[in-house]
Amino acid sequence: MTDKNQVYNSHFLLEQESNLYFPDGWAQTGGDAATKWEWVCTPNGSRAIKIMHPSGPRAGIILENNVVIPAGEGQRWEFRAVLQTEPAEVSCYIRVYLGAVSQYLFTVRLSSVLEEFTRVFSTPTGVTGLRVEVGILGEGIISIHEIQAWRLYPKRELRLDEKGQVYVRHIESIGKIQTPVSVRLVSPLPMPVDIKTPIKADVRNLIPSRDGIKIYSSNGNSIESTLDGLAR
């Protein structure tokens, strides 16, 4: 397991510049007018977020958009949260947002003492980042002490492009292609193609107006050319 936690301000030690009463990078979510969020110091000097929730819909905290956890598809992650509820057995939830693709929802009932919740999950296709939300579902009080996440696989940090795909700068070598490969033309500019192949046969002189090669696309339609000989 990599030893680098990827969740910003995971122990709630840093304060917001615009709000000195709430940890930086985190926001309140859910709840109603009766719900209260407090940023408190614990007896051992650490920080925690305490949510007092007497009634209403779920209430929790969520990682803000500007500190999303960078992630890619096909990875393994371990999530860890240290929580405490009053009274015991109050229903709590942990929600991991997988970008705009999907989400994981874990529900748990905790005791009145500090308890650690861990879970390993994988990221599906299309994921570019993770957001975490932790909170309480039923009536009661939840104290959130830590929220952390580690990338288990791949251990080495990969460079991702703007779409969250693995960035490849160059390819050292390539073997024989065994199956057809689909190629997507990204640039609208003409793509010059130079084909050279030996012809072991006696043929007559070729005339452009009478002889030629017709090229077909993957959907079966022939590819036309412009007057100056460029493929459309």
C-alpha positions as CSV (number, residue, x, y, z in Angstrom):
1,M,0.0,0.0,0.0
2,T,1.3,3.5,-0.8
3,D,1.8,5.6,2.4
4,K,0.5,8.8,0.9
5,N,-3.0,9.8,1.9
6,Q,-4.8,11.5,-1.0
7,V,-7.6,13.3,0.9
8,Y,-6.9,17.0,1.5
9,N,-7.1,18.2,5.1
10,S,-8.1,14.7,6.2
11,H,-7.6,15.4,9.9
12,F,-9.4,18.8,9.8
13,L,-6.4,20.7,11.0
14,L,-6.5,23.6,8.5
15,E,-9.1,26.3,8.7
16,Q,-10.8,28.1,5.9
17,E,-9.6,31.6,5.0
18,S,-13.2,32.9,4.7
19,N,-14.7,30.8,7.5
20,L,-12.6,30.4,10.6
21,Y,-15.2,28.0,12.1
22,F,-14.9,25.2,9.6
23,P,-12.0,23.2,8.2
24,D,-10.6,24.1,4.8
25,G,-11.7,21.9,1.8
26,W,-14.8,20.6,3.4
27,A,-18.5,21.7,3.1
28,Q,-21.7,21.0,5.0
29,T,-24.3,18.9,3.1
30,G,-27.9,17.8,3.8
31,G,-29.5,18.4,7.2
32,D,-32.2,21.0,8.0
33,A,-32.6,24.1,10.2
34,A,-32.2,21.9,13.4
35,T,-28.9,20.4,12.3
36,K,-25.7,21.8,13.7
37,W,-22.1,21.3,12.6
38,E,-19.3,22.1,15.0
39,W,-15.5,22.0,14.5
40,V,-14.2,20.9,17.8
41,C,-10.9,20.0,19.5
42,T,-10.7,16.5,21.1
43,P,-9.0,15.8,24.5
44,N,-5.8,14.6,22.7
45,G,-5.5,17.9,20.9
46,S,-6.7,16.7,17.5
47,R,-9.6,18.1,15.5
48,A,-13.0,16.6,14.6
49,I,-16.3,17.6,13.0
50,K,-19.3,17.0,15.2
51,I,-22.8,16.9,13.6
52,M,-25.8,17.1,15.9
53,H,-28.8,15.9,13.9
54,P,-32.1,15.7,15.8
55,S,-34.3,15.0,12.8
56,G,-34.7,15.4,9.0
57,P,-32.8,14.1,6.0
58,R,-29.2,12.9,6.1
59,A,-26.5,15.4,7.2
60,G,-22.8,15.2,6.6
61,I,-19.7,16.8,5.2
62,I,-18.4,16.6,1.6
63,L,-15.0,17.2,0.0
64,E,-15.2,20.4,-2.0
65,N,-14.9,20.4,-5.8
66,N,-11.6,22.3,-5.8
67,V,-9.8,19.6,-3.8
68,V,-11.1,16.5,-5.7
69,I,-8.9,13.4,-5.2
70,P,-7.1,12.8,-8.5
71,A,-7.8,9.2,-9.7
72,G,-8.1,7.2,-12.9
73,E,-10.0,4.2,-14.2
74,G,-9.0,0.7,-13.3
75,Q,-7.4,1.5,-10.0
76,R,-7.7,0.0,-6.5
77,W,-8.3,2.4,-3.6
78,E,-8.6,1.9,0.2
79,F,-10.9,4.2,2.1
80,R,-10.6,4.8,5.9
81,A,-12.8,6.8,8.3
82,V,-12.6,7.2,12.1
83,L,-16.0,7.9,13.5
84,Q,-18.0,7.9,16.7
85,T,-21.7,8.2,17.3
86,E,-24.0,9.0,20.2
87,P,-25.9,6.9,21.1
88,A,-24.5,3.7,19.7
89,E,-25.9,1.9,16.7
90,V,-26.9,5.2,14.9
91,S,-27.0,4.7,11.1
92,C,-24.2,6.5,9.3
93,Y,-23.1,6.5,5.7
94,I,-20.0,6.9,3.6
95,R,-20.5,7.9,-0.1
96,V,-17.7,7.9,-2.6
97,Y,-18.4,9.9,-5.8
98,L,-16.6,8.4,-8.9
99,G,-16.7,11.7,-10.9
100,A,-19.8,11.9,-13.0
101,V,-19.8,8.1,-13.7
102,S,-21.3,6.5,-10.5
103,Q,-20.9,6.3,-6.8
104,Y,-20.4,3.8,-3.9
105,L,-22.6,4.0,-0.9
106,F,-21.6,2.3,2.3
107,T,-23.9,2.3,5.4
108,V,-22.7,1.3,8.9
109,R,-23.8,1.3,12.5
110,L,-21.1,2.5,14.9
111,S,-20.5,2.3,18.7
112,S,-20.2,5.2,21.1
113,V,-16.4,4.8,21.1
114,L,-14.0,5.7,18.3
115,E,-14.3,3.1,15.5
116,E,-12.5,2.7,12.3
117,F,-14.3,1.9,9.0
118,T,-12.2,0.7,6.0
119,R,-13.2,-0.5,2.6
120,V,-11.4,-1.3,-0.7
121,F,-13.0,-0.5,-4.0
122,S,-12.1,-0.2,-7.7
123,T,-12.7,2.7,-10.1
124,P,-14.7,2.0,-13.3
125,T,-14.1,3.3,-16.8
126,G,-14.3,7.1,-17.2
127,V,-13.3,8.1,-13.7
128,T,-11.1,11.2,-13.4
129,G,-11.4,12.0,-9.7
130,L,-13.0,11.1,-6.4
131,R,-15.1,13.0,-3.8
132,V,-16.0,11.8,-0.4
133,E,-19.1,12.4,1.7
134,V,-19.5,11.2,5.3
135,G,-22.5,11.7,7.6
136,I,-25.4,10.5,9.7
137,L,-28.7,9.1,8.5
138,G,-30.8,8.8,11.7
139,E,-31.3,10.9,14.8
140,G,-28.2,11.4,16.9
141,I,-24.7,12.8,16.9
142,I,-21.7,11.8,14.8
143,S,-18.1,12.9,15.4
144,I,-15.8,12.5,12.3
145,H,-12.2,12.4,13.3
146,E,-10.4,11.3,10.1
147,I,-11.2,10.7,6.4
148,Q,-8.4,9.2,4.3
149,A,-7.9,7.3,1.1
150,W,-4.9,5.6,-0.5
151,R,-4.3,4.3,-4.0
152,L,-3.3,0.6,-3.7
153,Y,-2.8,-0.1,-7.4
154,P,-1.0,1.0,-9.4
155,K,1.4,2.1,-6.6
156,R,3.3,4.4,-9.0
157,E,1.6,7.6,-9.7
158,L,0.5,7.9,-13.3
159,R,0.2,11.0,-15.4
160,L,-3.3,11.6,-16.6
161,D,-4.5,13.8,-19.5
162,E,-7.5,16.2,-19.3
163,K,-9.9,13.3,-19.8
164,G,-8.4,11.2,-17.0
165,Q,-6.8,8.7,-19.4
166,V,-3.2,7.5,-18.9
167,Y,-0.8,9.9,-20.7
168,V,1.6,8.2,-23.1
169,R,4.5,10.3,-24.4
170,H,6.1,7.7,-26.7
171,I,6.2,3.9,-27.4
172,E,9.6,2.2,-27.4
173,S,8.7,-0.7,-29.6
174,I,5.7,-2.5,-31.0
175,G,5.3,-6.1,-32.0
176,K,3.4,-7.6,-34.9
177,I,-0.2,-6.5,-35.0
178,Q,-2.4,-9.7,-34.8
179,T,-5.8,-8.1,-35.2
180,P,-7.2,-5.0,-37.0
181,V,-6.8,-1.8,-35.2
182,S,-9.4,1.0,-35.3
183,V,-7.8,4.4,-35.8
184,R,-9.7,7.7,-34.9
185,L,-8.5,10.7,-36.8
186,V,-8.4,13.6,-34.3
187,S,-7.0,16.4,-36.5
188,P,-9.1,17.8,-39.4
189,L,-6.0,18.5,-41.4
190,P,-5.1,16.2,-44.4
191,M,-3.1,13.2,-43.4
192,P,-0.4,12.3,-46.0
193,V,0.0,8.6,-46.7
194,D,3.0,7.2,-48.5
195,I,2.6,3.5,-49.5
196,K,5.4,1.6,-51.1
197,T,5.1,-2.1,-52.1
198,P,6.9,-4.2,-54.8
199,I,4.8,-5.4,-57.7
200,K,5.9,-8.7,-59.2
201,A,3.9,-8.6,-62.4
202,D,4.0,-7.2,-65.9
203,V,1.3,-4.5,-66.2
204,R,0.5,-1.9,-68.8
205,N,1.1,1.8,-68.3
206,L,-1.5,3.2,-65.9
207,I,-3.6,6.2,-66.8
208,P,-5.3,8.2,-64.0
209,S,-8.5,8.8,-66.0
210,R,-8.9,5.1,-66.5
211,D,-7.1,3.3,-63.7
212,G,-7.1,3.9,-59.9
213,I,-7.6,2.5,-56.4
214,K,-11.0,2.9,-54.6
215,I,-10.8,3.2,-50.8
216,Y,-13.7,2.2,-48.6
217,S,-14.4,3.3,-45.0
218,S,-15.3,0.9,-42.2
219,N,-19.1,1.5,-42.8
220,G,-18.8,0.3,-46.4
221,N,-19.0,3.7,-48.2
222,S,-16.3,4.7,-50.6
223,I,-14.1,7.6,-49.8
224,E,-14.2,10.5,-52.3
225,S,-11.4,12.9,-53.2
226,T,-11.3,16.6,-54.0
227,L,-10.2,18.0,-57.3
228,D,-6.7,18.4,-56.1
229,G,-6.5,14.8,-55.0
230,L,-7.0,15.1,-51.3
231,A,-9.2,12.5,-49.5
232,R,-12.4,14.0,-48.1
